[in-house]
Amino acid sequence: MRKAMVVRAGSALGSELMKRLEAQGTEVTAVFKPGKRTAQELFDAAEGADVIFYGTHLRYDDEPEKARRLTETVMEAARRSGAKVVRIDGIYQPPEEADPWADTSGSPPSVLRIQSPELYGASVKNTIIYYMLKKLAHGKKVTTLGSLDAPREYLYLPDAAGRIVELASWESAYGQTWNIRSGSEVSLRQLLQAAGEAIGVKPILEPIGGWKLRLLHRYDTRISGLLDRYELSTQTQHKDQMALMGTVPVTPYAIGAAETIRSMMARKE
């Protein structure tokens, strides 16, 4: 890969992808705040790029309509420039009513679609696990959503970026949907306990359940949908998706959680 364009380069994942790509000698064009760029500006930035990277629904505040428009613009920029596309989807992605890629006229670009577990790390914000770690860092009671003891996969941000760049280098990976995996599972309780041990704090956990959870599902459709997708994230990948464990071992949860919460406290988030 000689040249790449990273869209949403100011995001946690975008910034980490840039570091990985530049470290391997790839020339990188960074696009910040693509929603404020005209379509022509994005097309011009993609000129000469071999691969365009962008992520959607990695945070719970990603708006579906903005993500749809971004996908349409990226796909058209790739078609015009001849670049391949790497799209990373997070667990907060709502069910798609239509495939925005189908709207691209002409020859469609070669696309590698990656499904990611919930990410965590020093610069990852606006995720459920970030919200809980932030409460813990402040010494406050942690209100938890979903089961405390259900096994889940999370992926430490630098490990996720490494797996994405690794996949993007495989020509055979394009045209498929892949799951990047951590290789192990952990419960929310275990992850929060590991973070608490790192700063000498015993987490006080308050699960939302019973009538409170039923009220959320009944009267807040956005939260209801988010919780449904969060619970579905514990399920295995679809049979038509490939899983990548990666060639380099991932950061153990205890180490990743410790580094994340210490960084949050150092920045006084």
C-alpha positions as CSV (number, residue, x, y, z in Angstrom):
1,M,0.0,0.0,0.0
2,R,1.7,3.1,-1.2
3,K,-0.8,5.8,-0.3
4,A,-4.0,5.7,1.9
5,M,-6.6,8.2,2.8
6,V,-8.1,8.1,6.3
7,V,-11.5,9.7,6.7
8,R,-12.5,10.9,10.2
9,A,-8.8,11.1,10.9
10,G,-9.4,13.0,14.2
11,S,-11.4,10.1,15.7
12,A,-9.7,7.7,18.1
13,L,-9.6,4.9,15.4
14,G,-8.6,7.3,12.6
15,S,-5.7,8.7,14.5
16,E,-4.5,5.2,15.4
17,L,-4.8,4.0,11.8
18,M,-2.7,6.9,10.7
19,K,0.1,5.9,13.2
20,R,0.1,2.3,12.0
21,L,0.1,3.2,8.3
22,E,2.8,5.8,8.6
23,A,4.9,3.4,10.7
24,Q,4.9,1.0,7.8
25,G,5.9,3.7,5.3
26,T,2.5,4.4,3.8
27,E,1.8,8.0,2.7
28,V,-1.3,9.1,4.4
29,T,-3.9,11.8,3.5
30,A,-5.9,12.8,6.6
31,V,-9.5,14.0,6.2
32,F,-10.9,15.7,9.3
33,K,-14.6,16.4,9.8
34,P,-15.7,15.0,6.4
35,G,-19.2,16.3,7.0
36,K,-17.9,19.8,6.6
37,R,-16.1,19.0,3.3
38,T,-17.7,19.3,-0.1
39,A,-18.0,16.2,-2.1
40,Q,-15.5,17.6,-4.6
41,E,-12.9,18.3,-1.8
42,L,-13.2,14.7,-0.7
43,F,-12.8,13.5,-4.3
44,D,-9.7,15.6,-4.7
45,A,-8.2,14.3,-1.5
46,A,-8.7,10.7,-2.7
47,E,-6.7,11.3,-5.9
48,G,-3.8,8.8,-6.0
49,A,-4.9,6.8,-2.9
50,D,-4.7,3.0,-3.1
51,V,-7.1,2.6,-0.1
52,I,-9.6,4.7,1.7
53,F,-10.3,3.9,5.3
54,Y,-13.3,5.1,7.3
55,G,-15.4,3.9,10.2
56,T,-19.1,4.2,11.2
57,H,-21.1,3.5,14.3
58,L,-18.0,3.0,16.5
59,R,-19.7,5.4,19.0
60,Y,-23.2,5.5,20.3
61,D,-23.7,9.1,19.1
62,D,-23.0,8.3,15.4
63,E,-26.1,9.4,13.5
64,P,-27.3,6.9,10.9
65,E,-28.2,9.5,8.3
66,K,-24.8,11.2,8.5
67,A,-23.1,7.8,8.3
68,R,-25.2,6.9,5.2
69,R,-24.2,10.2,3.4
70,L,-20.6,9.6,4.3
71,T,-20.7,6.1,2.8
72,E,-22.2,7.4,-0.4
73,T,-19.5,10.1,-0.7
74,V,-16.6,7.8,0.1
75,M,-17.9,5.2,-2.4
76,E,-18.2,7.8,-5.1
77,A,-14.7,9.1,-4.3
78,A,-13.3,5.6,-4.5
79,R,-15.0,5.0,-7.8
80,R,-13.6,8.2,-9.3
81,S,-10.1,7.6,-8.0
82,G,-9.9,3.9,-8.4
83,A,-9.1,3.3,-4.7
84,K,-10.2,0.4,-2.7
85,V,-12.3,0.9,0.4
86,V,-12.0,-0.4,4.0
87,R,-15.1,0.3,6.0
88,I,-15.1,-0.5,9.8
89,D,-18.5,-0.9,11.4
90,G,-19.0,-0.8,15.2
91,I,-21.5,-2.5,17.4
92,Y,-23.8,0.6,17.4
93,Q,-24.7,0.2,13.8
94,P,-28.5,0.1,13.3
95,P,-30.1,-2.4,10.9
96,E,-29.6,-1.1,7.4
97,E,-32.8,-0.5,5.5
98,A,-31.0,-0.2,2.2
99,D,-27.4,-0.7,1.0
100,P,-26.0,2.8,0.2
101,W,-23.2,1.2,-1.8
102,A,-25.8,0.2,-4.4
103,D,-26.3,3.9,-5.3
104,T,-22.9,4.3,-6.8
105,S,-23.0,4.4,-10.6
106,G,-20.4,2.9,-12.8
107,S,-18.0,0.2,-11.7
108,P,-18.3,-0.4,-7.9
109,P,-15.0,-0.1,-5.9
110,S,-13.5,-3.1,-4.2
111,V,-14.7,-3.1,-0.6
112,L,-13.4,-4.7,2.5
113,R,-16.0,-4.5,5.3
114,I,-14.9,-5.1,8.9
115,Q,-17.1,-5.7,11.9
116,S,-15.4,-4.5,15.1
117,P,-16.2,-5.4,18.7
118,E,-16.6,-2.4,21.1
119,L,-13.3,-0.6,21.2
120,Y,-11.6,0.7,24.4
121,G,-8.5,2.7,25.0
122,A,-7.1,6.0,26.1
123,S,-8.6,8.1,23.4
124,V,-11.9,6.2,22.7
125,K,-14.9,8.1,23.8
126,N,-18.7,7.9,23.7
127,T,-19.0,4.2,24.0
128,I,-20.8,2.3,26.8
129,I,-17.5,1.0,28.3
130,Y,-16.0,4.5,28.1
131,Y,-18.9,5.9,30.1
132,M,-18.5,3.2,32.8
133,L,-14.7,3.6,33.1
134,K,-15.1,7.4,33.3
135,K,-17.5,7.0,36.3
136,L,-15.0,4.6,37.9
137,A,-12.1,7.0,37.4
138,H,-14.1,9.7,39.2
139,G,-14.8,7.3,42.1
140,K,-18.5,7.3,41.4
141,K,-21.1,4.6,41.4
142,V,-21.1,2.9,38.0
143,T,-24.5,2.4,36.4
144,T,-24.2,-0.5,34.1
145,L,-26.3,-1.4,31.0
146,G,-26.8,-5.0,30.0
147,S,-25.7,-8.1,31.8
148,L,-22.7,-7.7,34.2
149,D,-21.6,-11.3,33.8
150,A,-22.3,-12.1,30.1
151,P,-19.0,-12.9,28.2
152,R,-18.2,-10.2,25.6
153,E,-15.4,-9.3,23.3
154,Y,-13.8,-5.9,23.5
155,L,-10.8,-4.8,21.5
156,Y,-8.0,-2.5,22.7
157,L,-7.6,0.4,20.2
158,P,-4.0,-0.2,19.1
159,D,-4.7,-3.9,18.6
160,A,-7.8,-3.0,16.5
161,A,-5.8,-0.7,14.2
162,G,-3.1,-3.3,13.8
163,R,-5.7,-5.9,12.7
164,I,-7.4,-3.5,10.3
165,V,-4.1,-2.5,8.6
166,E,-3.1,-6.2,8.4
167,L,-6.4,-7.1,6.7
168,A,-6.2,-4.2,4.3
169,S,-2.9,-5.5,3.0
170,W,-4.5,-8.8,1.9
171,E,-5.8,-8.6,-1.6
172,S,-7.9,-11.7,-1.0
173,A,-9.7,-10.0,1.9
174,Y,-11.6,-7.5,-0.3
175,G,-15.1,-8.3,-1.4
176,Q,-15.8,-10.0,2.0
177,T,-17.0,-9.0,5.5
178,W,-14.6,-9.8,8.3
179,N,-14.8,-9.8,12.1
180,I,-11.7,-8.6,13.9
181,R,-11.4,-10.6,17.1
182,S,-9.7,-10.2,20.4
183,G,-9.4,-14.0,20.8
184,S,-10.9,-14.0,24.3
185,E,-14.0,-12.8,26.2
186,V,-14.5,-11.0,29.4
187,S,-17.5,-9.8,31.4
188,L,-18.2,-6.2,32.3
189,R,-17.7,-7.0,35.9
190,Q,-14.3,-8.5,35.3
191,L,-13.2,-5.6,33.0
192,L,-14.3,-3.0,35.6
193,Q,-12.7,-4.9,38.4
194,A,-9.4,-5.0,36.5
195,A,-9.6,-1.2,35.9
196,G,-10.4,-0.6,39.5
197,E,-7.5,-2.6,40.8
198,A,-5.1,-0.5,38.6
199,I,-6.1,2.6,40.5
200,G,-6.9,1.1,43.9
201,V,-10.6,1.5,43.7
202,K,-13.3,-1.1,44.3
203,P,-16.0,-0.6,41.7
204,I,-19.5,0.1,43.0
205,L,-21.8,-1.4,40.3
206,E,-25.5,-0.6,39.9
207,P,-27.0,-2.6,37.1
208,I,-30.1,-1.1,35.4
209,G,-32.6,-3.9,35.3
210,G,-36.2,-4.8,36.2
211,W,-38.7,-2.0,35.9
212,K,-36.1,0.6,35.1
213,L,-34.9,-1.3,32.1
214,R,-38.5,-2.0,31.0
215,L,-39.2,1.8,31.2
216,L,-36.1,2.6,29.1
217,H,-37.2,0.1,26.4
218,R,-40.7,1.4,26.4
219,Y,-40.3,5.1,26.4
220,D,-36.8,5.7,24.8
221,T,-36.7,4.1,21.4
222,R,-33.1,5.2,20.8
223,I,-31.8,3.7,24.0
224,S,-33.9,0.6,23.5
225,G,-32.3,0.1,20.0
226,L,-28.9,0.7,21.4
227,L,-29.3,-1.8,24.2
228,D,-30.6,-4.4,21.8
229,R,-27.6,-4.0,19.5
230,Y,-25.3,-4.1,22.5
231,E,-26.7,-7.4,23.7
232,L,-26.6,-8.8,20.1
233,S,-22.8,-8.0,20.1
234,T,-22.3,-11.0,22.3
235,Q,-23.4,-13.3,19.5
236,T,-21.0,-14.9,17.0
237,Q,-20.5,-13.7,13.5
238,H,-22.8,-14.6,10.6
239,K,-21.9,-17.7,8.7
240,D,-20.9,-15.6,5.6
241,Q,-18.4,-13.6,7.6
242,M,-14.7,-14.4,8.2
243,A,-13.0,-13.9,11.5
244,L,-9.4,-12.5,11.9
245,M,-7.5,-13.3,15.1
246,G,-4.4,-11.5,13.8
247,T,-0.8,-12.5,13.7
248,V,0.2,-10.6,16.8
249,P,-1.3,-11.3,20.3
250,V,-3.6,-8.7,21.6
251,T,-3.2,-6.7,24.8
252,P,-4.6,-8.6,27.8
253,Y,-7.8,-7.1,29.2
254,A,-6.2,-6.4,32.6
255,I,-3.4,-4.4,31.0
256,G,-5.6,-2.6,28.5
257,A,-8.1,-1.6,31.2
258,A,-5.3,-0.4,33.5
259,E,-3.7,1.7,30.8
260,T,-7.0,3.2,29.7
261,I,-8.2,4.3,33.1
262,R,-4.8,5.6,34.2
263,S,-4.7,7.7,31.0
264,M,-8.3,9.0,31.7
265,M,-7.2,10.1,35.2
266,A,-4.0,11.7,33.9
267,R,-6.1,13.8,31.5
268,K,-8.7,14.5,34.2
269,E,-11.6,13.4,32.0
